């Protein structure tokens, strides 16, 4: 299907260079697949626990770096 859209050419070229894809169509197909995959993962992770289940899982004043520094010999 042909569609006329405005694209960020710099970003598209950067994606093509990073992935080694040779055509704009391949780069757009890749980006759409990756976006769909990321959205499916986010939806799955949100379905595991509602926000209220883990909101208070860690104390607000907890500083993992400070704890690690104390444990370092």
QUISULLIN-V628575 format. One record per pair of residues at least 6 apart in sequence whose ideal C-beta (glycine too) atoms are under 7 Angstrom apart, sorted by the first residue. I is the first residue (numbers start at 1). GAP is how many residues later the second one is. D is the distance in Angstrom with one decimal. If there is no record, write none. Layout:
# QUISULLIN-V628575
i gap d
I GAP D
I GAP D
This chain:
# QUISULLIN-V628575
i gap d
12 12 6.4
12 15 5.9
15 12 5.1
15 16 6.4
16 11 4.8
19 8 6.9
19 11 6.0
21 6 4.7
21 9 6.0
